[in-house]
Amino acid sequence: MAASDKGSGIDDLDTDVVVVGAGMAGLYLLHRLRGLGIDAAVLEAAGDVGGTWYWNRYPGARCDIQSLDYQYTFDPELTWEWTEKYATQPEILRYLQHVADRYDLRRDIRFGTRVDRAEWDDAGERWLIHTDAPAGDTIACRHYVMATGCLSVPKEPEYEGAADFTGDVYVTGRWPHEPVDFTGKRVAVIGTGSSAIQSIPPIAEQAAQTTVFQRTPNYSMPAGNGPISAEKRAAIDADAAAYQEAAKYSRAGVPMPQPTESVFEVDAAERDRRFEAAWQAGELLAPATTFTDIGLVPEANELWAEFVRDKIRSIVDDPDVAESLCPKDYPFGTKRPCLDTNYFETFNRPDVELVDLRKNPIERITPSGLQLADGSVVEVDAIVYATGFDAMTGALVAVDIRGRDGVTLKEKWSDGPKTYLGLTSVGFPNFFMITGPQSPSVLSNMAVSIEQHVDWIADTIDGMVQDGWATIEPTQTAEDGWNQHVADCADITLFQQTDSWYMGANVPGKPRVFLPYVGGVGLYRRTCESVVEQGYLGFRLAGPAGQHVSDGVVNRLRPDVMFLLDAMAELGLPPLESLPVDDARAFSVAMRQQTPPGPEVGEIVDGTFPGADGELEYRLYRPPTDGPHPVICYFHGGGWVLGSHDSDDPFCRDLCLRTDAVVVSPNYRHAPE
């Protein structure tokens, strides 16, 4: 993978790399590029570093990943004494400002500068970045990196009459820098997502009256915030490098124990014991450590969801308010769950009222308050919009980014984002996204995912410089394969059952597709490493001496098979094909026992039929509907060695109901007998 010369047009560049955004990602990328001797300029719309922690200053704002996990790991000498288990916005901002100071990063950052347009110059093999500077500033660079974050474009208020309101208006994602005093005021908070759940308790403590307008109830667990536990600190201090390495290859970027049992394998007492421990843990990821099927099987998920609902009912005094606060129409985890401090308890205050907008929607905003569908008006002095973000793609398509032939990124993504690895996109050479759509990003500890993306991008650019490549761009085959893989991974989860910002459903007109990659941080990292090890599989590199194309699809296995093999590797289990036949069969039976039961069907009949070497078993599944029915003959898998007529019982039950057909699952003779 080498070329003889540097790329053309190098003398026509103002800098090698333009990075947009000076949050956690932009700061680290600037530091990495400097260390490689690569010139870089960072453009930042805000007045200082911090990214999301610069803008989101609302009361109660804090991270939902523990402080000791949500920090840089690239420099062992970069230390910070966190004061709480979950750091507040001011402390995280101070930390990022400290990083900027320690590495003298601000001298290469242009603050108060917003990118209006970016266009690929094919002849010059460069990007032209147009900013909103008064003089119409244009910067020419070889590589263009968007480090603008996944939650950086707040949704605009979408209610009729919003501009008519004469009181104070606040948006959680663009909170004022000066203190806001709600003392003696009547405050409306619209929304019950993460920022609302964090801000409502402190607002209620100050305001004379707080009215919460709930569109969709949310699952939330107590954060149990306070000093960092001695156990957590000791676990890291014992071997920080090993802990960080474990985080890099974990499911979500935080080392957590992996469950090995289905919720249906234990009795109710053991199930509730584990559920209670997860509730008390004060960890966003704790429910996923209880059982293997909480995030995959609706019946398993419902058991945990009802446990949470019972907790809400036990906390909130008014039974009607409690029921309104209970999420009932979507699985746990398919909207971003929250960690809270006295959120549900706040509704026991006499000066806090809940308005369920599903029962009584907002008709319009009036000059003095909010008019509801039943004609009533809730008069307030201030409105707080906690209505979320145009997540993951909003900041990317907000800029007029034009690739080859003038095609904009917004046009290409009109039906949903199309990327390779969530890092690059066909038609946009030398363009990179940090924690972009179709990468783990919002489903992970962002600090770990950011460092992984930054390292991959920096190493790629450095390799291109060293080897003389001018451009890099994914192939269509690779991008199509990655899009299929991302969709296949989402299809075996419960995420797509819910209208959430993960699906883009919170923004009118936005394509409804699952935006992040649900395959996990560890699998994703190994995928990116594999791409490089295979000579940048799926990429076309070009330079003066020619081009190098390593076309192909990464991750060809179906995701359910990949996840099983990944889990076996994490547990240290030997590959199935390495086991003796009897052991492999025993292992297969043990795995089946962890599978939750399938749905009820009309009738199940077990029988036998004559085979070439004696009787063979079969199982017949009949739908509950009146016949006649078509018949499906289903042959179980197992490489002609494993399995039996009832080994795929849950699937056959489901197949019977979905197709309204009789399903016959016969056994057959197995090798090596």
Long-range contacts (C-beta under 8 A, 24 or more apart in sequence): 1-463, 1-467, 1-535, 1-536, 1-541, 1-548, 2-467, 2-468, 3-467, 3-468, 3-469, 3-541, 3-543, 3-544, 3-545, 3-546, 3-548, 4-468, 4-543, 4-544, 4-545, 5-468, 5-543, 5-544, 5-545, 6-465, 6-468, 6-470, 6-543, 6-544, 7-125, 7-142, 7-464, 7-468, 7-469, 7-470, 7-471, 7-543, 7-544, 8-124, 8-125, 8-470, 8-544, 9-123, 9-124, 9-125, 9-126, 9-470, 10-142, 12-124, 12-126, 12-140, 13-126, 13-140, 13-141, 13-142, 14-41, 14-139, 14-140, 14-141, 15-39, 15-40, 15-41, 15-139, 15-140, 15-141, 16-40, 16-141, 16-142, 16-143, 16-461, 16-465, 17-41, 17-141, 17-142, 17-143, 17-144, 17-145, 17-461, 18-42, 18-43, 18-127, 18-129, 18-139, 18-141, 18-143, 18-144, 18-145, 19-43, 19-145, 19-147, 20-44, 20-115, 20-144, 20-145, 20-146, 20-147, 20-148, 20-399, 21-51, 21-146, 21-147, 21-148, 21-149, 21-152, 21-434, 22-46, 22-48, 22-49, 22-50, 22-51, 22-100, 22-105, 22-109, 22-111, 22-147, 23-49, 23-50, 23-51, 23-52, 23-53, 23-54, 23-96, 23-147, 23-149, 24-51, 24-72, 24-96, 24-446, 24-447, 24-450, 25-51, 25-147, 25-149, 25-434, 25-435, 25-450, 25-453, 25-454, 26-51, 26-109, 26-147, 26-434, 27-96, 27-99, 27-100, 27-103, 27-105, 28-72, 28-74, 28-450, 28-451, 28-454, 29-145, 29-147, 29-434, 29-454, 29-457, 29-458, 30-105, 30-108, 30-109, 31-74, 31-103, 31-105, 32-74, 32-454, 32-455, 32-458, 33-458, 33-461, 34-103, 34-108, 36-458, 36-461, 36-462, 36-465, 38-458, 38-461, 38-462, 38-465, 40-108, 41-108, 41-109, 41-110, 41-139, 41-141, 42-105, 42-108, 42-109, 42-110, 43-109, 43-110, 43-113, 43-114, 43-115, 43-129, 43-131, 43-139, 44-109, 44-110, 44-111, 44-112, 44-113, 45-112, 45-113, 45-114, 46-111, 46-112, 47-111, 47-112, 48-97, 48-111, 49-96, 49-97, 49-99, 49-100, 49-105, 49-106, 49-109, 50-92, 50-93, 50-96, 50-97, 51-96, 51-149, 51-152, 52-149, 52-151, 52-152, 53-89, 53-92, 53-93, 53-96, 54-93, 55-152, 55-173, 55-174, 55-175, 56-89, 56-172, 56-173, 56-175, 56-195, 57-89, 57-90, 57-175, 57-176, 57-177, 58-89, 58-170, 58-172, 58-175, 58-195, 58-198, 58-199, 58-384, 58-386, 59-180, 59-198, 59-199, 59-202, 59-203, 60-198, 60-199, 60-200, 60-201, 60-202, 60-341, 61-88, 61-89, 61-172, 61-175, 61-195, 61-198, 61-199, 62-86, 62-87, 62-88, 62-89, 62-92, 62-198, 62-225, 63-87, 63-92, 64-194, 64-223, 64-284, 64-338, 64-339, 65-253, 65-254, 65-284, 65-445, 65-446, 65-447, 66-228, 66-232, 66-254, 66-283, 67-228, 68-228, 68-232, 68-233, 68-236, 69-247, 69-253, 69-254, 69-445, 69-447, 69-448, 70-445, 70-446, 70-447, 71-95, 71-447, 72-99, 72-447, 72-451, 73-244, 73-247, 73-447, 73-448, 73-451, 74-451, 76-240, 78-102, 82-228, 83-227, 84-225, 84-226, 84-227, 84-228, 85-223, 85-224, 85-225, 85-226, 85-227, 85-228, 85-229, 85-232, 85-282, 86-223, 86-225, 86-339, 113-137, 115-399, 116-399, 116-400, 117-399, 117-400, 117-401, 117-402, 118-144, 118-399, 118-400, 118-401, 118-402, 119-401, 119-402, 119-406, 120-402, 120-403, 120-404, 120-428, 120-429, 120-430, 120-431, 122-404, 125-429, 125-430, 125-470, 125-471, 126-430, 127-430, 127-431, 142-430, 142-470, 143-430, 143-431, 143-432, 143-461, 144-430, 144-431, 144-432, 145-431, 145-432, 145-433, 145-434, 145-457, 146-395, 146-396, 146-399, 146-431, 146-432, 146-433, 146-434, 146-436, 147-434, 148-395, 148-396, 149-395, 149-435, 150-391, 150-392, 150-435, 150-441, 150-442, 150-446, 151-389, 151-391, 151-442, 152-389, 152-394, 152-395, 153-389, 153-390, 153-394, 153-395, 153-398, 154-385, 154-387, 154-388, 154-389, 154-390, 155-385, 155-387, 155-388, 155-389, 155-390, 155-506, 155-507, 157-365, 157-385, 157-387, 158-387, 158-508, 159-362, 159-364, 159-365, 159-370, 160-363, 160-364, 160-365, 161-364, 161-365, 161-366, 162-365, 164-365, 164-366, 164-367, 165-365, 165-366, 165-367, 165-368, 165-369, 165-383, 166-367, 166-368, 167-368, 167-380, 167-381, 167-382, 167-383, 168-381, 168-382, 168-383, 169-382, 169-383, 169-385, 170-382, 170-383, 170-384, 170-385, 171-384, 171-385, 171-387, 172-196, 172-199, 172-384, 172-385, 172-386, 173-389, 181-206, 182-206, 182-207, 182-382, 183-207, 183-208, 184-208, 185-209, 185-380, 185-381, 185-382, 186-210, 186-211, 186-379, 186-380, 186-381, 186-382, 187-211, 187-380, 187-381, 187-382, 187-383, 187-384, 188-213, 188-369, 188-370, 188-378, 188-380, 188-382, 188-383, 188-384, 189-213, 189-384, 189-386, 190-215, 190-362, 190-383, 190-384, 190-385, 190-386, 190-387, 191-215, 191-385, 191-386, 191-387, 191-388, 192-216, 192-217, 192-218, 192-386, 193-218, 193-335, 193-336, 193-338, 193-386, 193-387, 193-388, 194-336, 194-338, 195-386, 195-388, 196-384, 196-386, 197-338, 197-340, 197-343, 198-338, 198-340, 198-341, 199-384, 199-386, 200-343, 200-346, 200-352, 201-340, 201-341, 201-342, 201-343, 201-345, 201-346, 203-384, 204-346, 204-349, 204-351, 204-352, 207-351, 208-351, 209-351, 209-352, 209-353, 209-380, 210-346, 210-349, 210-351, 210-352, 210-353, 211-352, 211-353, 211-354, 211-355, 211-378, 211-380, 212-347, 212-352, 212-353, 212-354, 212-355, 213-355, 213-357, 213-362, 213-370, 214-324, 214-325, 214-354, 214-355, 214-356, 214-357, 215-357, 215-358, 216-327, 216-335, 216-358, 217-324, 217-325, 217-326, 217-327, 217-328, 218-327, 218-335, 218-337, 218-338, 219-305, 219-308, 219-327, 219-332, 219-333, 219-335, 219-337, 219-338, 220-337, 220-338, 220-339, 220-340, 220-343, 220-344, 221-279, 221-282, 221-284, 221-286, 221-287, 221-308, 221-337, 221-338, 221-339, 221-340, 222-279, 222-280, 222-282, 222-339, 222-340, 222-341, 223-282, 223-339, 223-340, 223-341, 224-280, 224-281, 224-282, 225-282, 225-341, 247-445, 247-448, 247-521, 248-448, 248-452, 248-521, 248-522, 248-525, 249-521, 249-522, 249-525, 249-526, 250-520, 250-521, 250-522, 251-288, 251-520, 251-521, 251-522, 252-285, 252-288, 252-440, 252-443, 252-444, 252-445, 252-520, 252-521, 253-440, 253-444, 253-445, 253-446, 253-447, 253-448, 253-449, 253-521, 254-285, 254-445, 254-448, 256-283, 256-285, 256-286, 256-288, 256-289, 257-289, 258-289, 258-567, 258-570, 258-571, 259-288, 259-289, 259-290, 259-291, 259-292, 260-292, 260-571, 261-291, 261-292, 261-594, 262-291, 262-292, 262-293, 262-297, 262-300, 262-594, 262-595, 262-596, 263-290, 263-291, 263-293, 263-294, 263-300, 263-303, 263-304, 263-596, 264-293, 264-299, 264-300, 264-596, 264-597, 265-593, 265-594, 271-303, 272-307, 275-303, 275-304, 275-307, 279-307, 279-308, 279-311, 282-339, 284-337, 284-339, 287-332, 287-333, 287-337, 288-333, 292-594, 293-596, 294-332, 294-333, 295-333, 295-493, 295-494, 296-492, 296-493, 296-494, 297-596, 298-331, 298-494, 299-596, 300-596, 301-331, 301-332, 301-333, 301-494, 302-331, 304-332, 305-331, 305-332, 308-332, 312-344, 315-344, 315-345, 315-348, 316-344, 316-345, 316-347, 316-348, 317-348, 318-347, 318-348, 321-347, 321-354, 324-354, 324-356, 324-359, 325-354, 330-497, 330-498, 330-499, 330-500, 331-494, 331-497, 331-498, 333-494, 333-495, 334-494, 334-495, 334-497, 334-498, 334-500, 334-502, 335-498, 335-500, 335-501, 335-502, 336-442, 336-500, 336-501, 336-502, 388-501, 388-506, 389-501, 390-507, 390-510, 391-442, 391-501, 391-502, 391-504, 391-506, 391-515, 392-417, 392-436, 392-437, 392-441, 392-442, 392-504, 392-515, 392-516, 393-417, 393-437, 393-504, 393-510, 393-515, 394-507, 396-433, 396-436, 396-437, 401-428, 401-431, 403-427, 403-428, 403-429, 403-431, 404-428, 404-429, 413-511, 414-511, 415-511, 415-513, 416-504, 416-511, 416-513, 417-513, 417-515, 418-479, 418-483, 419-479, 419-482, 419-483, 420-474, 420-475, 420-478, 420-479, 420-482, 420-538, 420-539, 421-474, 421-482, 421-527, 421-528, 421-531, 422-517, 423-453, 423-456, 423-457, 423-528, 424-472, 424-473, 424-474, 424-539, 425-474, 425-479, 426-473, 426-474, 426-475, 426-476, 426-479, 427-473, 428-473, 429-471, 429-472, 429-473, 430-471, 430-472, 430-473, 432-457, 437-515, 437-516, 438-482, 438-483, 438-486, 438-515, 438-516, 438-517, 439-516, 439-517, 439-524, 440-516, 440-517, 440-518, 440-519, 440-520, 440-521, 440-524, 441-516, 441-517, 442-502, 442-515, 442-516, 443-516, 443-517, 443-518, 444-521, 445-521, 448-521, 449-521, 452-521, 452-524, 452-525, 452-528, 456-528, 456-532, 459-532, 460-532, 460-536, 464-541, 467-541, 467-543, 468-543, 468-544, 468-545, 469-541, 469-542, 469-543, 469-548, 470-542, 470-543, 470-544, 471-540, 471-541, 471-542, 471-543, 472-536, 472-539, 472-540, 472-541, 473-539, 473-540, 474-538, 474-539, 474-540, 475-538, 475-539, 475-540, 475-549, 475-551, 477-538, 477-551, 477-552, 477-553, 478-537, 478-538, 478-539, 478-551, 478-552, 478-553, 478-554, 479-538, 480-553, 481-538, 481-552, 481-553, 481-554, 481-555, 481-556, 482-538, 482-553, 482-554, 482-555, 485-519, 485-553, 485-554, 485-555, 485-559, 486-514, 486-517, 486-519, 487-513, 487-514, 488-558, 488-559, 489-517, 489-518, 489-519, 489-559, 490-514, 490-518, 492-559, 492-560, 493-518, 519-559, 519-562, 519-563, 520-563, 520-566, 522-566, 523-562, 523-563, 523-566, 527-554, 527-555, 530-554, 581-641, 581-672, 584-641, 584-642, 585-641, 585-642, 588-638, 588-642, 588-643, 588-647, 592-647, 595-650, 596-650, 597-649, 597-650, 597-653, 598-649, 598-650, 598-651, 598-652, 598-653, 598-654, 599-653, 599-654, 599-657, 600-624, 600-653, 601-653, 601-656, 601-657, 606-645, 606-646, 609-666, 611-668, 611-669, 612-669, 613-669, 616-645, 616-666, 616-667, 616-668, 616-669, 617-644, 617-645, 617-646, 617-666, 617-667, 618-645, 618-664, 618-665, 618-666, 618-667, 619-645, 619-646, 619-649, 619-652, 619-664, 619-665, 620-662, 620-663, 620-664, 620-665, 621-652, 621-653, 621-655, 621-656, 621-662, 621-663, 621-664, 621-665, 622-656, 622-662, 623-656, 623-657, 623-660, 623-661, 623-662, 625-660, 627-662, 629-660, 629-661, 629-662, 630-659, 630-661, 630-662, 631-661, 631-662, 631-663, 631-664, 632-659, 632-661, 632-662, 632-663, 632-664, 633-664, 633-666, 634-663, 634-664, 634-665, 635-665, 635-666, 635-668, 636-665, 636-667, 638-670, 640-670, 640-671, 641-670, 641-671, 641-672, 642-670, 643-670
